[in-house]
Amino acid sequence: MIDTKRIGIFYGSTTCYTEMAGEKIQAAMQRITGQTIDLFDIKDTPLDKSAEYDFIIYGISTWDFGELQEDWESTWDDISALHLAGKTIALFGLGDQLGYADWFQDALGMLHDEIIILGCDIVGYWPTTGYEYNASKGVTEDGEYFVGLSLDDENQFDLSDDRIEQWVQQIVQEGL
C-alpha cells in the first residue's frame, strides 16, 4: 500500500460526465494505491478545501466555444488564493473534439495556466495522439501533450476507461 500523501479529487460537472470520470479515477486510484481517495463536487465544496491535500486532482470540462464549466466559472477567482506550493497536481478535462474542434480542452489549459504559477508540481501530461481537433489551449507548446488527461465522452466514450486506467497508473508513478 502506498501511503505517502493525502489525495483529493475536485471537479465541476454540469451533465455528470466529469463527475463520472472523477468517480472512475477515484476507483482506479483506490485500487492502485490502497488508499481512500476523497471526491468533491466544487459546487458543494469550497475550492480552498483542496489545499488540505498533498496530491490534488482537478477535473474540468470545456463548454461551447472554449468556455469554463459553470461551477468552475463561479469559483475561478478563488484559484489565485489557493496555497498549492509544494503540492502535486494532476488535471483531467472533458471536451468534444469534433463538435468544438477549435476549442477542444481549452478549459483544461486555462486551469493549468492558473494553477502552475502557484508553485505546485503538475504531473499527468497526456499524449495528443489519437485525437482529432484543430486547436486547443490545453496542449503543451510543442503540441505533443495535453496538460492533463483528455477525455471525449461524446465521440470516444469507448476509449475513456482505458485512458483513465493508464493515466492513473502514470500519475501514481509520477506523483506518489
C-alpha positions as CSV (number, residue, x, y, z in Angstrom):
1,M,0.0,0.0,0.0
2,I,1.3,3.4,-1.0
3,D,0.6,5.8,2.0
4,T,2.6,8.9,1.4
5,K,0.1,11.6,0.6
6,R,-3.5,12.6,1.2
7,I,-5.3,12.5,-2.2
8,G,-8.4,14.5,-3.2
9,I,-10.3,14.9,-6.4
10,F,-12.2,18.1,-7.1
11,Y,-14.4,18.5,-10.1
12,G,-17.2,20.6,-11.6
13,S,-19.9,18.8,-13.6
14,T,-23.0,20.1,-15.4
15,T,-24.1,17.0,-17.3
16,C,-22.5,14.3,-15.0
17,Y,-19.8,13.2,-17.4
18,T,-17.0,14.9,-15.5
19,E,-18.4,13.5,-12.2
20,M,-18.5,10.0,-13.7
21,A,-14.9,10.4,-14.9
22,G,-13.9,11.6,-11.4
23,E,-15.6,8.5,-9.8
24,K,-13.7,6.2,-12.2
25,I,-10.4,8.0,-11.4
26,Q,-11.2,7.7,-7.7
27,A,-11.9,3.9,-8.0
28,A,-8.7,3.4,-10.0
29,M,-6.6,5.4,-7.5
30,Q,-8.1,3.5,-4.6
31,R,-7.4,0.2,-6.3
32,I,-3.8,1.1,-7.2
33,T,-2.8,2.9,-4.0
34,G,-4.9,1.0,-1.5
35,Q,-5.8,4.4,0.0
36,T,-9.1,6.2,0.5
37,I,-9.4,8.9,-2.1
38,D,-11.8,11.8,-1.4
39,L,-14.0,13.1,-4.1
40,F,-15.6,16.6,-4.1
41,D,-18.0,18.5,-6.4
42,I,-16.8,22.1,-6.3
43,K,-20.5,23.2,-6.5
44,D,-20.9,21.9,-2.9
45,T,-17.3,22.2,-1.5
46,P,-15.2,25.3,-1.4
47,L,-12.2,25.1,-3.7
48,D,-9.8,26.1,-0.8
49,K,-10.5,22.7,0.8
50,S,-8.3,21.2,-1.9
51,A,-5.3,22.8,-0.2
52,E,-5.7,20.3,2.7
53,Y,-4.5,17.6,0.3
54,D,-0.9,16.7,-0.8
55,F,-2.0,15.2,-4.1
56,I,-4.8,17.0,-5.8
57,I,-6.7,16.1,-9.0
58,Y,-8.8,18.8,-10.6
59,G,-11.4,17.9,-13.2
60,I,-12.9,20.4,-15.6
61,S,-14.9,20.4,-18.9
62,T,-14.9,22.8,-21.8
63,W,-18.2,24.2,-22.8
64,D,-19.3,25.6,-26.2
65,F,-16.6,27.8,-27.7
66,G,-13.8,27.4,-25.2
67,E,-15.8,28.4,-22.1
68,L,-15.4,27.2,-18.5
69,Q,-17.9,24.8,-16.9
70,E,-20.3,26.8,-14.7
71,D,-19.1,25.7,-11.3
72,W,-15.5,26.4,-12.2
73,E,-16.5,29.8,-13.7
74,S,-18.3,30.8,-10.4
75,T,-15.2,29.9,-8.3
76,W,-12.5,31.0,-10.8
77,D,-11.3,34.0,-8.9
78,D,-10.6,31.7,-5.9
79,I,-7.9,29.8,-7.7
80,S,-5.3,32.5,-7.3
81,A,-5.7,32.4,-3.5
82,L,-5.1,28.7,-3.2
83,H,-2.0,27.6,-1.3
84,L,-0.6,24.9,-3.6
85,A,3.1,25.4,-3.2
86,G,4.8,22.0,-2.8
87,K,1.6,20.1,-3.7
88,T,1.3,17.6,-6.5
89,I,-1.4,18.4,-9.0
90,A,-2.9,16.3,-11.9
91,L,-5.6,17.6,-14.2
92,F,-8.3,15.9,-16.3
93,G,-10.6,17.5,-18.8
94,L,-13.6,16.6,-20.9
95,G,-14.4,18.1,-24.2
96,D,-15.9,17.5,-27.7
97,Q,-13.1,17.3,-30.3
98,L,-15.4,17.1,-33.3
99,G,-18.2,19.5,-32.4
100,Y,-15.8,22.1,-31.0
101,A,-12.6,21.3,-32.8
102,D,-11.2,24.8,-32.4
103,W,-11.7,24.9,-28.7
104,F,-11.0,21.3,-27.6
105,Q,-9.9,21.2,-23.9
106,D,-9.5,24.9,-23.7
107,A,-10.8,25.0,-20.1
108,L,-8.2,22.3,-19.2
109,G,-5.4,24.6,-20.5
110,M,-6.9,27.7,-18.8
111,L,-7.0,25.8,-15.4
112,H,-3.4,24.6,-15.9
113,D,-2.2,28.2,-16.6
114,E,-3.9,29.4,-13.4
115,I,-2.5,26.6,-11.2
116,I,1.1,26.2,-12.5
117,I,2.0,29.7,-11.3
118,L,1.1,28.7,-7.7
119,G,4.3,26.8,-7.1
120,C,2.9,23.3,-7.4
121,D,4.3,20.2,-9.3
122,I,2.0,19.2,-12.2
123,V,2.0,15.6,-13.3
124,G,0.0,13.6,-15.7
125,Y,0.6,15.2,-19.1
126,W,-1.2,13.1,-21.7
127,P,-0.2,12.4,-25.4
128,T,-2.2,14.2,-28.1
129,T,-2.1,11.2,-30.4
130,G,-5.4,9.6,-31.1
131,Y,-7.4,12.8,-31.0
132,E,-8.8,14.9,-33.9
133,Y,-9.1,18.6,-33.3
134,N,-7.9,21.9,-34.8
135,A,-6.8,23.9,-31.8
136,S,-6.5,23.7,-28.1
137,K,-5.3,25.9,-25.2
138,G,-4.9,22.6,-23.3
139,V,-1.7,21.4,-25.1
140,T,1.9,22.0,-24.4
141,E,3.9,24.4,-26.6
142,D,5.3,21.6,-28.7
143,G,1.7,20.2,-29.3
144,E,2.8,16.7,-28.1
145,Y,0.8,16.6,-24.9
146,F,-2.3,17.8,-23.3
147,V,-1.7,19.4,-19.9
148,G,-3.7,16.6,-18.3
149,L,-5.8,13.6,-19.2
150,S,-8.1,14.4,-22.1
151,L,-11.4,12.6,-22.4
152,D,-14.1,13.0,-25.1
153,D,-17.1,11.0,-23.9
154,E,-19.1,12.5,-26.8
155,N,-17.0,10.9,-29.6
156,Q,-14.6,8.4,-27.9
157,F,-16.5,7.1,-24.9
158,D,-15.2,3.6,-25.7
159,L,-11.6,4.8,-25.0
160,S,-12.2,6.6,-21.7
161,D,-11.9,3.7,-19.3
162,D,-8.6,2.5,-20.8
163,R,-7.3,6.1,-20.8
164,I,-8.3,6.6,-17.2
165,E,-6.6,3.4,-16.1
166,Q,-3.4,4.2,-18.0
167,W,-3.4,7.8,-16.7
168,V,-4.0,6.9,-13.1
169,Q,-1.0,4.4,-13.2
170,Q,1.0,7.2,-14.8
171,I,0.2,9.9,-12.1
172,V,0.8,7.4,-9.3
173,Q,4.2,6.7,-10.7
174,E,5.0,10.4,-11.3
175,G,3.5,11.9,-8.1
176,L,3.5,9.3,-5.3
